Amino acid sequence: MLRRIVVAVALSACIVVAGGALAWRWHVGQVASLLDAQSATAQRLLGTASARNDPDGLVAAVGRNDVNAVVWNRATGERFVWRDGRAETPPGRFFPTAHQPPPGVGPMGPAPGLPPPRAGLSFDLIAVELAHLAPRRLENGDLLLILLPSARALSRWLLADAGICAAALVLIAGAGLTAYAAIARAARVPLVRTTLALEALAGGDFTPQTIEAGDAPEIARLARAYNAAAATVARSIEERQAAAAEFRRFLADAGHELRTPLTIVGGYVDVLSAKIAPNDSTSQRAISGMHAEAARMRGLVEKMLLLSRLESTVAAPSVIDVGEVSEEVREAMDAAFPGRQVTVRCDPAARVAIDEDDLYEAERNLVENALRYAPDSPVEIAASVLDGRVLVSVADRGPGIPPEEREAIFQRFYRGKNRGDEEGSGLGLAIVARVVERWGGSIALESTGGETRFTMTFPRPAQGAGA
């Protein structure tokens, strides 16, 4: 479209310039025709006695507004001038510089022309040069008549034609700029909308936004490309959400289905355990192994159900005292891991807006991980308030986590390589990460050879929020 505007403006400008040139040539042709007509009139008048006796009347008879006339009487040296529609009086005398006549003798030399043009009329000379009209010379005895176009008239026509052309060019340029501005604004709207939509897409807003394509082919192509990309992303998001929902349903269904057989298997193991003789060490080891595996499977099922609940349900938050939840976790771990040291050191002001069960499960999994993989190490639960945030950390003095494993430990079913005899489910830290994400927090890991610390950060509730 912009190319069409440029071509139309250029073509219109060429037409205007050509029209101005034609108008100028037409006006010059009119002056030339008038010169020829006045020459024919002067030819008839020169042969009369009145013209010889009255040169001043002769120039007045043949002169016009657009035609200047000069009559030179060779006998007397007098020159009669008609310029720009009026006669110049008194008559002038012309004597060539190199031929001063003796007293009573007429001048000799070249024929005179008009006196020099007045000062400040240089545009008149330009008009005369552009017209290229030759003077008309007529002679009869001592009289010489010269007809030539009026410089002032030619300059007036030139100014009129040039002014009309300039005005037309300004109008054409203005119309072109106006059309360009309108098209640019119309083209800018889909470009701005596409940019805003791409920024939203980059910021995580995958809601498809249909962009109307403009007239410019480049902008229209960009809008179509964005619409296609947004539709593809939306379909991918929908498919991913559907797959995630299906996976959550599978976890929930599998967990519920496994609970009953695991309970039955545990009951059978208990019955078998009661039938084994106390001195049958082999059977005792087998029964102990069955008990351990059944307990591990039961724990795995419970974690699967918990993770499914965290991803599929929405909980109402309440303001929770982190210290109270930490004490509950410590008591549970004292029962599960007798003889291990778990300490709690929490700021009384450490309170977060969260579901209490979610916070309990997150802390419990962190402490359980520390007790399992940092044997003989004390574990500390701490909570503090810093810059409007609540920091909840679990630290141990175990062997630490290798750097190559730190990026993957929050993934589901990931288990580290060097865990000794401990067999975890691979879901504990995934549950922690989900809880933190669910409540708008973050989690950080610091691990060296002498200490490992997981720190969960939550926003502090607003002042005055109740429990």
C-alpha positions, 0 to 999 in steps of 0.5 A: 500500500505504501508503494502505491501511495509513493507511485501515485504521488510521483505520477501526480507530481509528473502530471502537474509539472507536465501540465505547468510546462504545457500551460507555459508553452501555451501562454508563450504561444499566445504571446507569439501569435499576438506578436505576429498579429501586431507585426502584420498591423505594423506592416500596413501602418509603416507604408502610410504617411501618418506613420512617418509623420507620427512615430509616437502614434505608430508605437501606440497603435502596435503596442499592447500589454503583452507586446513592447514596441520601439520605433527608431527614426534614423534621420533624426535619431529619435527613439519612441518606446511602448513598454508594458502597456504605455508609451514612454515620454519624452522620446529618447535619442540613440547614438552608438558610442563609436559613431557620433554623428556630425551636426545635422547628420543622422546616426549610423550603427546598430538598431536600438533595443529597449532600455535596460529593465528596471532594477529588481526585475531579474525574474523578467529576464528569466521569463524572457530566456525561457520564452525564446521569442525572437523580436520582429523587425520591420523597416520602411525608409528611415523608420525601423520598428521592432516588436518584442514580447513584454518581459513583465507579461511573460514573468507574470504568466511564468509566476502564475503557472509556476505558482499553480504547479507549486500549490498543486505539488504541495496539495499532492504531497500533503495528501500523500503524507496524510494517506501515509500517516493514516495507513501507518496508524492502521498498520501500527495497531495490529503491530502493537497488539501483536507485540503486547500479545507476544509480551504476555505470552513470554510472561506466561499468559498463554490465553490466545488472543486473535490479532486482526491483520492490517492491509500491509502484507508484512504486518498481516503475515506477522499477525497470522504467524502470531495467531497460528503460534498462539493457537498451537501453544493453546492446544499444547497447554490444553493437551498438557493440562489434560495429560496432567489431570489424567495423571492425577486421576491415575495417581488417585485411583491407583493409590485408592486401589492399592490401599486395600490389597496392601492392608490385606497383605499386611494382615497376611504377613502378621498371620504368618509371623505369628505361625513362625517358630522363634528359632526359625531365623530364615523365616523371621528374616523373610517376614521382616523383609515383607513387613518393611516392603509393605510399609514402604509401599504403603508410604509410597501410596500415601505420598502419591495420594498426597501429591495428587491432593496438592495438585487437584484441590484448592485449600483455604489458607489460614494464619498458622504459627510455624513453631506449633507445626514444627513441634508436631513434626518433631514429635512425629519424628521422635516416634518414627526415629527413636534416639535421633535428635530433632530440635526446633528453634522458631521465632514466635512472630513466624506466621504464614497464611497457608493450609496447616496440613500442607505446611506439616507435610512439607516440614515432615518430608524435609526432616524425614529426608534429613534423618534418613540420609544424614545418619547420626546427625542432629536435625534442626527446624528453624523459622525466622522473619526477614523483610516481610518474609518468613523463612522456614529451614531444615538443616542437618550435618550429613554428607551433603548433596552432590552438585550434579544432583541438586537440580534434579532432587525436586523432580518426582521419583528422583532418587540420588545415586549414593544413598546407601541402604536407604530406599526412598520413594522419590516423592518427598522433595517433590511434595515440598516443592509443590507445597511451596509453589502452591502458596506463592513461596520459593525453596533454596538449597545450600549444601556443603560437606558439613551441612545441608540446609533447605529453606522455604520462603513464604510471604508474611501475612498482612498485619491484623490477619487472624488465625 
